[in-house]
Amino acid sequence: MRKYDIKKVLNWLGFMLQCPVCSTKYQIANIKVLDSHQEEDFPEAHLLIHSDCHKCKSSVMFNIDISGPDIFTVIAKTDLTKRDSTRFSGMSALALDDCIKIHESIQGFDGDFKKAFKK
């Protein structure tokens, strides 16, 4: 079984990928691995990475899937900072009941944010 060196993957990211806003290459110091998983029986790895552009300060999240020689990357621009992404990555996922409660509260929302935040 082939284990992937995450540091090499991050170096590749810094070399190959650029900021979607200003086209600056990413620096490895600004890349943070939020989640990673490597398959035991297959040459596969999955990474969730956050990065801030050192030039324009925009933030992106990368979802990287490595399957043998193939690397698939999905990039999404985000307003989450590194600090936000670290804080939220440790939280549990929303349950179905949470979604229903949000839906019900939005249906009864009259647009008065001051009143809503006082609760």
C-alpha positions as CSV (number, residue, x, y, z in Angstrom):
1,M,0.0,0.0,0.0
2,R,1.2,3.5,-0.9
3,K,1.1,6.1,1.8
4,Y,0.9,9.7,0.6
5,D,3.3,12.3,2.1
6,I,0.9,15.1,3.0
7,K,3.7,17.6,3.1
8,K,4.5,16.8,-0.6
9,V,0.8,17.2,-1.5
10,L,0.8,20.6,0.2
11,N,4.0,21.6,-1.7
12,W,2.3,20.6,-4.9
13,L,-0.7,22.7,-4.0
14,G,1.5,25.7,-3.4
15,F,3.3,25.2,-6.7
16,M,0.3,24.3,-8.9
17,L,-2.7,26.2,-7.6
18,Q,-3.3,29.9,-7.5
19,C,-5.8,32.3,-5.9
20,P,-9.0,32.5,-7.9
21,V,-9.2,36.3,-7.1
22,C,-5.7,37.6,-7.8
23,S,-3.9,34.7,-9.4
24,T,-1.1,34.6,-6.8
25,K,0.5,31.2,-6.1
26,Y,-0.4,29.8,-2.7
27,Q,2.3,29.7,0.0
28,I,2.6,26.5,2.1
29,A,2.6,28.6,5.3
30,N,-0.9,29.7,4.5
31,I,-2.3,26.2,3.9
32,K,-4.0,24.4,6.7
33,V,-5.2,20.7,6.6
34,L,-8.6,20.6,8.3
35,D,-9.2,16.9,7.6
36,S,-7.4,14.0,6.0
37,H,-8.0,10.3,5.4
38,Q,-5.9,7.7,3.7
39,E,-7.3,4.3,2.6
40,E,-5.5,1.3,4.1
41,D,-6.0,-1.1,1.2
42,F,-6.0,1.3,-1.8
43,P,-3.7,4.1,-3.0
44,E,-6.3,6.8,-2.1
45,A,-6.3,9.9,0.1
46,H,-8.9,12.6,0.8
47,L,-7.9,16.0,2.1
48,L,-9.9,19.1,3.2
49,I,-7.7,22.2,3.1
50,H,-8.2,25.9,3.9
51,S,-5.9,28.6,2.6
52,D,-5.7,32.4,2.8
53,C,-4.1,34.3,0.0
54,H,-1.1,36.2,1.3
55,K,-1.6,39.0,-1.3
56,C,-5.4,39.7,-1.4
57,K,-6.4,37.9,1.8
58,S,-9.2,36.0,0.2
59,S,-9.9,32.5,1.6
60,V,-10.6,29.2,-0.2
61,M,-11.3,25.6,0.7
62,F,-9.9,22.7,-1.3
63,N,-11.3,19.3,-1.4
64,I,-8.7,17.0,-2.8
65,D,-9.2,13.3,-3.7
66,I,-6.1,11.3,-4.7
67,S,-6.9,8.0,-6.4
68,G,-3.7,6.3,-7.7
69,P,-2.1,8.6,-10.2
70,D,-5.2,10.9,-10.5
71,I,-5.7,14.0,-8.4
72,F,-9.2,15.6,-8.3
73,T,-9.5,19.1,-6.8
74,V,-12.6,21.2,-6.0
75,I,-12.0,24.7,-4.9
76,A,-14.6,27.0,-3.2
77,K,-14.1,30.6,-2.3
78,T,-15.2,31.1,1.3
79,D,-15.6,33.9,3.9
80,L,-14.3,31.5,6.6
81,T,-10.9,32.5,8.1
82,K,-8.4,29.9,9.2
83,R,-9.6,30.6,12.8
84,D,-13.3,30.0,11.7
85,S,-12.4,26.8,9.8
86,T,-10.5,25.4,12.8
87,R,-13.4,26.2,15.2
88,F,-16.1,24.8,12.9
89,S,-14.2,21.7,11.9
90,G,-14.5,20.4,15.5
91,M,-18.2,20.8,15.7
92,S,-20.7,18.1,15.0
93,A,-22.8,18.1,11.9
94,L,-26.3,19.5,11.9
95,A,-29.0,17.0,12.7
96,L,-32.3,16.8,10.8
97,D,-34.1,18.2,13.9
98,D,-31.7,21.3,13.8
99,C,-32.7,21.9,10.2
100,I,-36.4,21.6,11.0
101,K,-36.1,24.1,13.9
102,I,-34.2,26.6,11.7
103,H,-36.9,26.2,9.0
104,E,-39.7,26.7,11.5
105,S,-38.1,29.8,13.0
106,I,-37.5,31.4,9.5
107,Q,-41.1,30.9,8.6
108,G,-42.1,32.9,11.6
109,F,-39.5,35.6,11.1
110,D,-40.9,39.0,10.5
111,G,-37.6,40.7,9.4
112,D,-36.9,42.5,12.7
113,F,-33.3,41.4,13.4
114,K,-33.0,43.6,16.6
115,K,-35.9,41.7,18.2
116,A,-34.6,38.3,17.0
117,F,-31.1,38.8,18.4
118,K,-32.5,40.0,21.8
119,K,-33.9,36.5,22.3
